[in-house]
Amino acid sequence: MNPWLTVSVIGAGTYLIRLSFIGAVGSRRMPPWFERALKYVGPAVLAAISIPAILLAEGSFDLTPAGNPEVLASVAAGLVAWRTRNIAITFVVGMGTLWILQAVL
């Protein structure tokens, strides 16, 4: 099958699935408990993607700074995010820490 056709069909399918949810529920008011739960979807997805990428260095669990500097960089970024609540500063500190650790170790 043509790769462009495959991408187009998958993209259209994804669009239609999202549109169906908006069309079916978009005009109704969500229950308060459901709206509260939706606030945690973004952080949960981010954690599900980032935590395995941080903790599994080359497919194995490694928490040593020499073997996996991403752990220390993510801890530094997490502390900065917690204290400042500023995405730009968090990004700069996290990436800066990672680059320094990779250069030194």
C-alpha positions as CSV (number, residue, x, y, z in Angstrom):
1,M,0.0,0.0,0.0
2,N,1.2,3.5,-0.7
3,P,2.7,5.1,2.4
4,W,0.9,8.4,1.7
5,L,-2.5,6.6,1.4
6,T,-1.8,4.8,4.7
7,V,-1.0,8.1,6.5
8,S,-4.0,9.8,5.0
9,V,-6.4,7.0,6.0
10,I,-5.0,6.8,9.6
11,G,-5.1,10.6,9.9
12,A,-8.7,10.7,8.6
13,G,-9.7,7.9,11.0
14,T,-8.1,9.8,14.0
15,Y,-9.9,13.0,13.0
16,L,-13.2,11.2,12.7
17,I,-12.9,9.5,16.1
18,R,-12.1,12.9,17.8
19,L,-14.9,14.6,15.8
20,S,-17.4,11.9,16.9
21,F,-16.7,12.5,20.6
22,I,-17.0,16.3,20.2
23,G,-20.2,15.9,18.2
24,A,-21.8,13.5,20.6
25,V,-20.8,15.3,23.8
26,G,-19.7,18.8,22.8
27,S,-23.0,20.5,23.5
28,R,-23.7,18.8,26.8
29,R,-22.3,19.8,30.2
30,M,-20.0,17.3,31.7
31,P,-20.5,16.1,35.3
32,P,-18.2,17.9,37.8
33,W,-16.5,14.7,38.7
34,F,-15.6,14.0,35.1
35,E,-14.3,17.5,34.6
36,R,-12.1,17.1,37.7
37,A,-10.8,13.8,36.3
38,L,-9.9,15.4,32.9
39,K,-7.5,17.8,34.6
40,Y,-5.2,14.8,35.3
41,V,-5.2,13.4,31.8
42,G,-2.4,15.6,30.5
43,P,0.0,15.0,33.4
44,A,-0.7,11.3,33.3
45,V,0.0,11.0,29.6
46,L,3.2,13.1,30.0
47,A,4.4,10.9,32.9
48,A,3.6,7.7,31.0
49,I,5.7,8.9,28.1
50,S,8.6,10.5,29.9
51,I,9.2,8.3,33.0
52,P,10.2,5.2,31.0
53,A,12.3,7.3,28.7
54,I,14.2,8.8,31.7
55,L,14.6,5.6,33.8
56,L,15.4,3.1,31.1
57,A,18.8,3.9,29.7
58,E,19.4,1.9,26.6
59,G,16.6,-0.6,27.6
60,S,17.8,-1.3,31.1
61,F,17.0,0.3,34.5
62,D,19.9,2.5,35.5
63,L,19.9,5.2,38.2
64,T,23.6,5.9,38.3
65,P,24.7,9.4,37.1
66,A,27.4,8.0,34.8
67,G,25.1,5.5,33.2
68,N,21.9,7.6,33.0
69,P,22.4,11.4,33.4
70,E,18.8,11.9,32.4
71,V,17.8,11.0,35.9
72,L,19.8,13.8,37.6
73,A,18.7,16.3,34.9
74,S,15.0,15.4,35.3
75,V,15.3,15.8,39.1
76,A,16.9,19.2,38.7
77,A,14.2,20.2,36.2
78,G,11.5,18.9,38.5
79,L,12.8,20.9,41.4
80,V,13.0,24.1,39.3
81,A,9.5,23.5,38.0
82,W,8.2,23.0,41.5
83,R,9.8,26.1,42.8
84,T,9.4,28.5,39.9
85,R,6.4,27.1,37.9
86,N,8.1,28.5,34.8
87,I,8.3,26.3,31.8
88,A,11.1,28.2,30.1
89,I,13.4,28.2,33.1
90,T,12.6,24.5,33.7
91,F,13.5,23.6,30.2
92,V,16.8,25.6,30.3
93,V,17.8,24.1,33.6
94,G,16.9,20.5,32.6
95,M,18.6,20.6,29.2
96,G,21.6,22.5,30.6
97,T,22.1,20.0,33.4
98,L,21.8,17.1,30.9
99,W,24.3,18.6,28.5
100,I,26.8,19.4,31.3
101,L,26.5,15.9,32.8
102,Q,26.9,14.3,29.3
103,A,30.0,16.4,28.7
104,V,31.5,15.7,32.1
105,L,30.6,12.0,32.5
